[in-house]
Amino acid sequence: MEVIAKRRDFLLAARARRQGSKSMMVQGRDRKDENGLRVGFTCSKKVGNAVARNRAKRRLREAARLVLPLHGREGWDYVLIGRATETAGRPFDALQNDLIYALKKIHGK
């Protein structure tokens, strides 16, 4: 699993499919003709100060590490966006279930 680092890739994912859940927003884009699964993480200042944003991103990274190899698709980019109080405060198993739900909705369309 590769990490998305370039702004261009984040902007392309923002124009693709998206699905919200209680604890996060997931954007997914089929890159077509490229191998590998890539993922990016972001949290706005609405989530809180730097400590709160980093905690939310750490939780998103761990959930993605556990869920995406099983439920993600090769050749897709995913961007996980943290929500203000929900991402950091939601139980971890519920956070994983939210990600699975969002991925099923994105791929089901």
Phi and psi in radians as a Rosetta constraint file:
Dihedral C 1 N 2 CA 2 C 2 CIRCULARHARMONIC -1.747 0.35
Dihedral N 2 CA 2 C 2 N 3 CIRCULARHARMONIC 2.635 0.35
Dihedral C 2 N 3 CA 3 C 3 CIRCULARHARMONIC -1.717 0.35
Dihedral N 3 CA 3 C 3 N 4 CIRCULARHARMONIC 2.356 0.35
Dihedral C 3 N 4 CA 4 C 4 CIRCULARHARMONIC -1.364 0.35
Dihedral N 4 CA 4 C 4 N 5 CIRCULARHARMONIC 2.249 0.35
Dihedral C 4 N 5 CA 5 C 5 CIRCULARHARMONIC -2.156 0.35
Dihedral N 5 CA 5 C 5 N 6 CIRCULARHARMONIC -0.352 0.35
Dihedral C 5 N 6 CA 6 C 6 CIRCULARHARMONIC -1.589 0.35
Dihedral N 6 CA 6 C 6 N 7 CIRCULARHARMONIC 2.435 0.35
Dihedral C 6 N 7 CA 7 C 7 CIRCULARHARMONIC -1.027 0.35
Dihedral N 7 CA 7 C 7 N 8 CIRCULARHARMONIC -0.662 0.35
Dihedral C 7 N 8 CA 8 C 8 CIRCULARHARMONIC -0.986 0.35
Dihedral N 8 CA 8 C 8 N 9 CIRCULARHARMONIC -0.733 0.35
Dihedral C 8 N 9 CA 9 C 9 CIRCULARHARMONIC -1.206 0.35
Dihedral N 9 CA 9 C 9 N 10 CIRCULARHARMONIC -0.635 0.35
Dihedral C 9 N 10 CA 10 C 10 CIRCULARHARMONIC -1.116 0.35
Dihedral N 10 CA 10 C 10 N 11 CIRCULARHARMONIC -0.718 0.35
Dihedral C 10 N 11 CA 11 C 11 CIRCULARHARMONIC -1.183 0.35
Dihedral N 11 CA 11 C 11 N 12 CIRCULARHARMONIC -0.646 0.35
Dihedral C 11 N 12 CA 12 C 12 CIRCULARHARMONIC -1.147 0.35
Dihedral N 12 CA 12 C 12 N 13 CIRCULARHARMONIC -0.691 0.35
Dihedral C 12 N 13 CA 13 C 13 CIRCULARHARMONIC -1.185 0.35
Dihedral N 13 CA 13 C 13 N 14 CIRCULARHARMONIC -0.551 0.35
Dihedral C 13 N 14 CA 14 C 14 CIRCULARHARMONIC -1.167 0.35
Dihedral N 14 CA 14 C 14 N 15 CIRCULARHARMONIC -0.453 0.35
Dihedral C 14 N 15 CA 15 C 15 CIRCULARHARMONIC -1.570 0.35
Dihedral N 15 CA 15 C 15 N 16 CIRCULARHARMONIC -0.038 0.35
Dihedral C 15 N 16 CA 16 C 16 CIRCULARHARMONIC -1.667 0.35
Dihedral N 16 CA 16 C 16 N 17 CIRCULARHARMONIC -2.757 0.35
Dihedral C 16 N 17 CA 17 C 17 CIRCULARHARMONIC -1.206 0.35
Dihedral N 17 CA 17 C 17 N 18 CIRCULARHARMONIC 2.559 0.35
Dihedral C 17 N 18 CA 18 C 18 CIRCULARHARMONIC -2.495 0.35
Dihedral N 18 CA 18 C 18 N 19 CIRCULARHARMONIC 2.639 0.35
Dihedral C 18 N 19 CA 19 C 19 CIRCULARHARMONIC -2.554 0.35
Dihedral N 19 CA 19 C 19 N 20 CIRCULARHARMONIC 2.216 0.35
Dihedral C 19 N 20 CA 20 C 20 CIRCULARHARMONIC -1.618 0.35
Dihedral N 20 CA 20 C 20 N 21 CIRCULARHARMONIC 2.649 0.35
Dihedral C 20 N 21 CA 21 C 21 CIRCULARHARMONIC -2.389 0.35
Dihedral N 21 CA 21 C 21 N 22 CIRCULARHARMONIC -3.137 0.35
Dihedral C 21 N 22 CA 22 C 22 CIRCULARHARMONIC -1.076 0.35
Dihedral N 22 CA 22 C 22 N 23 CIRCULARHARMONIC -0.624 0.35
Dihedral C 22 N 23 CA 23 C 23 CIRCULARHARMONIC -1.883 0.35
Dihedral N 23 CA 23 C 23 N 24 CIRCULARHARMONIC -0.134 0.35
Dihedral C 23 N 24 CA 24 C 24 CIRCULARHARMONIC -2.850 0.35
Dihedral N 24 CA 24 C 24 N 25 CIRCULARHARMONIC 2.918 0.35
Dihedral C 24 N 25 CA 25 C 25 CIRCULARHARMONIC -1.974 0.35
Dihedral N 25 CA 25 C 25 N 26 CIRCULARHARMONIC 2.339 0.35
Dihedral C 25 N 26 CA 26 C 26 CIRCULARHARMONIC -2.081 0.35
Dihedral N 26 CA 26 C 26 N 27 CIRCULARHARMONIC 2.247 0.35
Dihedral C 26 N 27 CA 27 C 27 CIRCULARHARMONIC -1.966 0.35
Dihedral N 27 CA 27 C 27 N 28 CIRCULARHARMONIC 2.366 0.35
Dihedral C 27 N 28 CA 28 C 28 CIRCULARHARMONIC -2.304 0.35
Dihedral N 28 CA 28 C 28 N 29 CIRCULARHARMONIC 2.428 0.35
Dihedral C 28 N 29 CA 29 C 29 CIRCULARHARMONIC -2.402 0.35
Dihedral N 29 CA 29 C 29 N 30 CIRCULARHARMONIC 2.267 0.35
Dihedral C 29 N 30 CA 30 C 30 CIRCULARHARMONIC -1.456 0.35
Dihedral N 30 CA 30 C 30 N 31 CIRCULARHARMONIC 2.064 0.35
Dihedral C 30 N 31 CA 31 C 31 CIRCULARHARMONIC -1.404 0.35
Dihedral N 31 CA 31 C 31 N 32 CIRCULARHARMONIC -0.264 0.35
Dihedral C 31 N 32 CA 32 C 32 CIRCULARHARMONIC 0.978 0.35
Dihedral N 32 CA 32 C 32 N 33 CIRCULARHARMONIC 2.128 0.35
Dihedral C 32 N 33 CA 33 C 33 CIRCULARHARMONIC 1.200 0.35
Dihedral N 33 CA 33 C 33 N 34 CIRCULARHARMONIC 0.250 0.35
Dihedral C 33 N 34 CA 34 C 34 CIRCULARHARMONIC -2.137 0.35
Dihedral N 34 CA 34 C 34 N 35 CIRCULARHARMONIC 2.534 0.35
Dihedral C 34 N 35 CA 35 C 35 CIRCULARHARMONIC -1.668 0.35
Dihedral N 35 CA 35 C 35 N 36 CIRCULARHARMONIC 2.824 0.35
Dihedral C 35 N 36 CA 36 C 36 CIRCULARHARMONIC 1.573 0.35
Dihedral N 36 CA 36 C 36 N 37 CIRCULARHARMONIC 2.677 0.35
Dihedral C 36 N 37 CA 37 C 37 CIRCULARHARMONIC -1.884 0.35
Dihedral N 37 CA 37 C 37 N 38 CIRCULARHARMONIC 2.282 0.35
Dihedral C 37 N 38 CA 38 C 38 CIRCULARHARMONIC -2.120 0.35
Dihedral N 38 CA 38 C 38 N 39 CIRCULARHARMONIC 2.611 0.35
Dihedral C 38 N 39 CA 39 C 39 CIRCULARHARMONIC -2.479 0.35
Dihedral N 39 CA 39 C 39 N 40 CIRCULARHARMONIC 2.517 0.35
Dihedral C 39 N 40 CA 40 C 40 CIRCULARHARMONIC -2.278 0.35
Dihedral N 40 CA 40 C 40 N 41 CIRCULARHARMONIC 2.734 0.35
Dihedral C 40 N 41 CA 41 C 41 CIRCULARHARMONIC -2.307 0.35
Dihedral N 41 CA 41 C 41 N 42 CIRCULARHARMONIC 2.469 0.35
Dihedral C 41 N 42 CA 42 C 42 CIRCULARHARMONIC -2.668 0.35
Dihedral N 42 CA 42 C 42 N 43 CIRCULARHARMONIC 2.618 0.35
Dihedral C 42 N 43 CA 43 C 43 CIRCULARHARMONIC -2.495 0.35
Dihedral N 43 CA 43 C 43 N 44 CIRCULARHARMONIC 2.279 0.35
Dihedral C 43 N 44 CA 44 C 44 CIRCULARHARMONIC -1.446 0.35
Dihedral N 44 CA 44 C 44 N 45 CIRCULARHARMONIC 3.063 0.35
Dihedral C 44 N 45 CA 45 C 45 CIRCULARHARMONIC -1.216 0.35
Dihedral N 45 CA 45 C 45 N 46 CIRCULARHARMONIC -0.212 0.35
Dihedral C 45 N 46 CA 46 C 46 CIRCULARHARMONIC -1.126 0.35
Dihedral N 46 CA 46 C 46 N 47 CIRCULARHARMONIC -0.450 0.35
Dihedral C 46 N 47 CA 47 C 47 CIRCULARHARMONIC -1.169 0.35
Dihedral N 47 CA 47 C 47 N 48 CIRCULARHARMONIC -0.573 0.35
Dihedral C 47 N 48 CA 48 C 48 CIRCULARHARMONIC 2.513 0.35
Dihedral N 48 CA 48 C 48 N 49 CIRCULARHARMONIC -2.785 0.35
Dihedral C 48 N 49 CA 49 C 49 CIRCULARHARMONIC -1.294 0.35
Dihedral N 49 CA 49 C 49 N 50 CIRCULARHARMONIC -3.082 0.35
Dihedral C 49 N 50 CA 50 C 50 CIRCULARHARMONIC -1.071 0.35
Dihedral N 50 CA 50 C 50 N 51 CIRCULARHARMONIC -0.651 0.35
Dihedral C 50 N 51 CA 51 C 51 CIRCULARHARMONIC -1.093 0.35
Dihedral N 51 CA 51 C 51 N 52 CIRCULARHARMONIC -0.798 0.35
Dihedral C 51 N 52 CA 52 C 52 CIRCULARHARMONIC -1.162 0.35
Dihedral N 52 CA 52 C 52 N 53 CIRCULARHARMONIC -0.711 0.35
Dihedral C 52 N 53 CA 53 C 53 CIRCULARHARMONIC -1.126 0.35
Dihedral N 53 CA 53 C 53 N 54 CIRCULARHARMONIC -0.754 0.35
Dihedral C 53 N 54 CA 54 C 54 CIRCULARHARMONIC -1.163 0.35
Dihedral N 54 CA 54 C 54 N 55 CIRCULARHARMONIC -0.655 0.35
Dihedral C 54 N 55 CA 55 C 55 CIRCULARHARMONIC -1.112 0.35
Dihedral N 55 CA 55 C 55 N 56 CIRCULARHARMONIC -0.763 0.35
Dihedral C 55 N 56 CA 56 C 56 CIRCULARHARMONIC -1.089 0.35
Dihedral N 56 CA 56 C 56 N 57 CIRCULARHARMONIC -0.743 0.35
Dihedral C 56 N 57 CA 57 C 57 CIRCULARHARMONIC -1.182 0.35
Dihedral N 57 CA 57 C 57 N 58 CIRCULARHARMONIC -0.642 0.35
Dihedral C 57 N 58 CA 58 C 58 CIRCULARHARMONIC -1.072 0.35
Dihedral N 58 CA 58 C 58 N 59 CIRCULARHARMONIC -0.743 0.35
Dihedral C 58 N 59 CA 59 C 59 CIRCULARHARMONIC -1.150 0.35
Dihedral N 59 CA 59 C 59 N 60 CIRCULARHARMONIC -0.704 0.35
Dihedral C 59 N 60 CA 60 C 60 CIRCULARHARMONIC -1.120 0.35
Dihedral N 60 CA 60 C 60 N 61 CIRCULARHARMONIC -0.720 0.35
Dihedral C 60 N 61 CA 61 C 61 CIRCULARHARMONIC -1.074 0.35
Dihedral N 61 CA 61 C 61 N 62 CIRCULARHARMONIC -0.756 0.35
Dihedral C 61 N 62 CA 62 C 62 CIRCULARHARMONIC -1.193 0.35
Dihedral N 62 CA 62 C 62 N 63 CIRCULARHARMONIC -0.704 0.35
Dihedral C 62 N 63 CA 63 C 63 CIRCULARHARMONIC -1.097 0.35
Dihedral N 63 CA 63 C 63 N 64 CIRCULARHARMONIC -0.734 0.35
Dihedral C 63 N 64 CA 64 C 64 CIRCULARHARMONIC -1.142 0.35
Dihedral N 64 CA 64 C 64 N 65 CIRCULARHARMONIC -0.678 0.35
Dihedral C 64 N 65 CA 65 C 65 CIRCULARHARMONIC -1.072 0.35
Dihedral N 65 CA 65 C 65 N 66 CIRCULARHARMONIC -0.622 0.35
Dihedral C 65 N 66 CA 66 C 66 CIRCULARHARMONIC -1.484 0.35
Dihedral N 66 CA 66 C 66 N 67 CIRCULARHARMONIC -0.610 0.35
Dihedral C 66 N 67 CA 67 C 67 CIRCULARHARMONIC -1.654 0.35
Dihedral N 67 CA 67 C 67 N 68 CIRCULARHARMONIC -0.739 0.35
Dihedral C 67 N 68 CA 68 C 68 CIRCULARHARMONIC -1.094 0.35
Dihedral N 68 CA 68 C 68 N 69 CIRCULARHARMONIC -0.654 0.35
Dihedral C 68 N 69 CA 69 C 69 CIRCULARHARMONIC -1.077 0.35
Dihedral N 69 CA 69 C 69 N 70 CIRCULARHARMONIC -0.459 0.35
Dihedral C 69 N 70 CA 70 C 70 CIRCULARHARMONIC -1.591 0.35
Dihedral N 70 CA 70 C 70 N 71 CIRCULARHARMONIC -0.664 0.35
Dihedral C 70 N 71 CA 71 C 71 CIRCULARHARMONIC -1.991 0.35
Dihedral N 71 CA 71 C 71 N 72 CIRCULARHARMONIC -0.189 0.35
Dihedral C 71 N 72 CA 72 C 72 CIRCULARHARMONIC -1.439 0.35
Dihedral N 72 CA 72 C 72 N 73 CIRCULARHARMONIC 2.963 0.35
Dihedral C 72 N 73 CA 73 C 73 CIRCULARHARMONIC -2.088 0.35
Dihedral N 73 CA 73 C 73 N 74 CIRCULARHARMONIC 2.525 0.35
Dihedral C 73 N 74 CA 74 C 74 CIRCULARHARMONIC -1.100 0.35
Dihedral N 74 CA 74 C 74 N 75 CIRCULARHARMONIC 2.494 0.35
Dihedral C 74 N 75 CA 75 C 75 CIRCULARHARMONIC 1.429 0.35
Dihedral N 75 CA 75 C 75 N 76 CIRCULARHARMONIC 0.200 0.35
Dihedral C 75 N 76 CA 76 C 76 CIRCULARHARMONIC -1.974 0.35
Dihedral N 76 CA 76 C 76 N 77 CIRCULARHARMONIC 2.597 0.35
Dihedral C 76 N 77 CA 77 C 77 CIRCULARHARMONIC -1.853 0.35
Dihedral N 77 CA 77 C 77 N 78 CIRCULARHARMONIC 2.392 0.35
Dihedral C 77 N 78 CA 78 C 78 CIRCULARHARMONIC -2.209 0.35
Dihedral N 78 CA 78 C 78 N 79 CIRCULARHARMONIC 2.386 0.35
Dihedral C 78 N 79 CA 79 C 79 CIRCULARHARMONIC -2.109 0.35
Dihedral N 79 CA 79 C 79 N 80 CIRCULARHARMONIC 2.163 0.35
Dihedral C 79 N 80 CA 80 C 80 CIRCULARHARMONIC -1.824 0.35
Dihedral N 80 CA 80 C 80 N 81 CIRCULARHARMONIC 2.167 0.35
Dihedral C 80 N 81 CA 81 C 81 CIRCULARHARMONIC -1.982 0.35
Dihedral N 81 CA 81 C 81 N 82 CIRCULARHARMONIC 2.155 0.35
Dihedral C 81 N 82 CA 82 C 82 CIRCULARHARMONIC -1.309 0.35
Dihedral N 82 CA 82 C 82 N 83 CIRCULARHARMONIC 2.626 0.35
Dihedral C 82 N 83 CA 83 C 83 CIRCULARHARMONIC -1.842 0.35
Dihedral N 83 CA 83 C 83 N 84 CIRCULARHARMONIC 2.761 0.35
Dihedral C 83 N 84 CA 84 C 84 CIRCULARHARMONIC -0.832 0.35
Dihedral N 84 CA 84 C 84 N 85 CIRCULARHARMONIC -1.240 0.35
Dihedral C 84 N 85 CA 85 C 85 CIRCULARHARMONIC -1.858 0.35
Dihedral N 85 CA 85 C 85 N 86 CIRCULARHARMONIC -0.302 0.35
Dihedral C 85 N 86 CA 86 C 86 CIRCULARHARMONIC -1.292 0.35
Dihedral N 86 CA 86 C 86 N 87 CIRCULARHARMONIC -0.707 0.35
Dihedral C 86 N 87 CA 87 C 87 CIRCULARHARMONIC -1.115 0.35
Dihedral N 87 CA 87 C 87 N 88 CIRCULARHARMONIC -0.770 0.35
Dihedral C 87 N 88 CA 88 C 88 CIRCULARHARMONIC -1.383 0.35
Dihedral N 88 CA 88 C 88 N 89 CIRCULARHARMONIC -0.500 0.35
Dihedral C 88 N 89 CA 89 C 89 CIRCULARHARMONIC -1.704 0.35
Dihedral N 89 CA 89 C 89 N 90 CIRCULARHARMONIC -0.205 0.35
Dihedral C 89 N 90 CA 90 C 90 CIRCULARHARMONIC -1.325 0.35
Dihedral N 90 CA 90 C 90 N 91 CIRCULARHARMONIC 2.478 0.35
Dihedral C 90 N 91 CA 91 C 91 CIRCULARHARMONIC -1.002 0.35
Dihedral N 91 CA 91 C 91 N 92 CIRCULARHARMONIC 2.546 0.35
Dihedral C 91 N 92 CA 92 C 92 CIRCULARHARMONIC -1.121 0.35
Dihedral N 92 CA 92 C 92 N 93 CIRCULARHARMONIC -0.657 0.35
Dihedral C 92 N 93 CA 93 C 93 CIRCULARHARMONIC -1.161 0.35
Dihedral N 93 CA 93 C 93 N 94 CIRCULARHARMONIC -0.596 0.35
Dihedral C 93 N 94 CA 94 C 94 CIRCULARHARMONIC -1.205 0.35
Dihedral N 94 CA 94 C 94 N 95 CIRCULARHARMONIC -0.623 0.35
Dihedral C 94 N 95 CA 95 C 95 CIRCULARHARMONIC -1.083 0.35
Dihedral N 95 CA 95 C 95 N 96 CIRCULARHARMONIC -0.758 0.35
Dihedral C 95 N 96 CA 96 C 96 CIRCULARHARMONIC -1.117 0.35
Dihedral N 96 CA 96 C 96 N 97 CIRCULARHARMONIC -0.739 0.35
Dihedral C 96 N 97 CA 97 C 97 CIRCULARHARMONIC -1.124 0.35
Dihedral N 97 CA 97 C 97 N 98 CIRCULARHARMONIC -0.628 0.35
Dihedral C 97 N 98 CA 98 C 98 CIRCULARHARMONIC -1.098 0.35
Dihedral N 98 CA 98 C 98 N 99 CIRCULARHARMONIC -0.707 0.35
Dihedral C 98 N 99 CA 99 C 99 CIRCULARHARMONIC -1.164 0.35
Dihedral N 99 CA 99 C 99 N 100 CIRCULARHARMONIC -0.737 0.35
Dihedral C 99 N 100 CA 100 C 100 CIRCULARHARMONIC -1.070 0.35
Dihedral N 100 CA 100 C 100 N 101 CIRCULARHARMONIC -0.776 0.35
Dihedral C 100 N 101 CA 101 C 101 CIRCULARHARMONIC -1.030 0.35
Dihedral N 101 CA 101 C 101 N 102 CIRCULARHARMONIC -0.821 0.35
Dihedral C 101 N 102 CA 102 C 102 CIRCULARHARMONIC -1.115 0.35
Dihedral N 102 CA 102 C 102 N 103 CIRCULARHARMONIC -0.710 0.35
Dihedral C 102 N 103 CA 103 C 103 CIRCULARHARMONIC -1.131 0.35
Dihedral N 103 CA 103 C 103 N 104 CIRCULARHARMONIC -0.709 0.35
Dihedral C 103 N 104 CA 104 C 104 CIRCULARHARMONIC -1.098 0.35
Dihedral N 104 CA 104 C 104 N 105 CIRCULARHARMONIC -0.692 0.35
Dihedral C 104 N 105 CA 105 C 105 CIRCULARHARMONIC -1.181 0.35
Dihedral N 105 CA 105 C 105 N 106 CIRCULARHARMONIC -0.724 0.35
Dihedral C 105 N 106 CA 106 C 106 CIRCULARHARMONIC -1.125 0.35
Dihedral N 106 CA 106 C 106 N 107 CIRCULARHARMONIC -0.751 0.35
Dihedral C 106 N 107 CA 107 C 107 CIRCULARHARMONIC -1.421 0.35
Dihedral N 107 CA 107 C 107 N 108 CIRCULARHARMONIC -0.308 0.35
Dihedral C 107 N 108 CA 108 C 108 CIRCULARHARMONIC -1.364 0.35
Dihedral N 108 CA 108 C 108 N 109 CIRCULARHARMONIC -0.268 0.35
